[in-house]
Amino acid sequence: MDFQMIAKTFLGLEEVLAKELVGLGADNVQIQRRAVSFTGDQAMLYKANLHCRTASRILKPILTFRASDADEVYNKVKQVEWERYLSPNSTFAVDSTVYSDRFRHSKFVTYRVKDAIADYFTERYDRRPNVSVTNPQLMLNIHIAQEQCTLSLDSSGESLHKRGYRLDQTEAPINEALAAGMLLMAGWHGQCNFIDPMCGSGTLLVEAALIALNIPPGIYRKEFAFERWKDFNEDLFDTLYNDDSHEHDFPYFIYGSDISPRAIKTAEENVRAAGLSRYIKLKVSPLQKLNPPASNCLIVTNPPYGERITNDNIFQLYADLGTLLKHNFAGSTAWVISSNEECLKCIGLKPSKKIKLLNGELECLYCRYDLFEGKRNEYLREREERRKYFPKTFGNSKK
């Protein structure tokens, strides 16, 4: 039987997540703010948790209602037939997300939902399930937008962006879901060699390998929250978890370098933990000395934004990146994310595309650079000529 689900994500990744869900076979896919709603069966719930690279959690709504205060929330939640999900011996936790003028304190909403569940069981069984902040058997989410309330089961538990392969990290590492979203926006599917010249702890490298090989990011997880549900189908989940029929061959390599030996050591540990050392090559190298391993590479990188580097040095770093791309990587495509627009200007190349993204709390631009030999006008003229004669190759887009 199909039911509604909501996949939560990060601002800017909604369209990418919607495409992922459609590819998995989800129905009624609808884009929302930082979320995508869809319908499917129990197998789809498990697949969404296992396979979605840009989701943070998968929620299963069990009650929607309108309320103008916390007491109304209490009364509505208390009407749920809680034996379907809990027993007096169970443990549970409640998380609240509130965007409302009427509900000013999300913690008070959380308390009232907990009270409603506890009182439901106490009145019927003279016993009640306990609240547990660590490893509860059932995780609940109450979302309030003005007076519209949605109570959901959280099927994921810990955020899905925490894959489980990252043993250590450098300062300000990029979120795994954001890294995957950036790669999918760049059109990455393992079609060429891949390079990150400022790889830090290796998140972009590992996510690039997982996409290229079509390995589900959820295979590293120790547990999903739905594995503790009363209706958990272990045989179904095992079948989906062990299905490797969709994995791809990857005949190229993924290259990562960084000026910091500590960063490369951390990246090596993470790559090894992910079981991807065969595909990812790492080395300590300053940006200025990097040579292309092959023609026609995809370069995606997340350079420092300037928070811990002096202005002169950070501007020079971006200028050096522009010089490297211009002179060493003609014929390739590069994507660079940064919150510092002045630094991006120092690259000295005109981006063919700009996408607004959030990296943590920082508003960033994710810029695409088409790297070509000769003058830009000549390149664009030649490209237009090729488009005329080979329309199927180029399509109708003029990006």
Helices and strands as residue ranges (DSSP letters): E 3-9, H 14-24, E 27-32, E 35-40, H 42-51, E 55-66, H 70-78, G 82-84, E 91-99, H 106-125, E 130-131, E 138-145, E 148-154, H 176-185, E 194-196, H 203-213, G 217-220, G 225-228, H 234-241, E 254-258, H 261-273, E 280-284, G 287-289, E 298-301, H 311-328, E 333-338, H 341-346, E 353-359, E 362-370, H 376-389, H 391-394
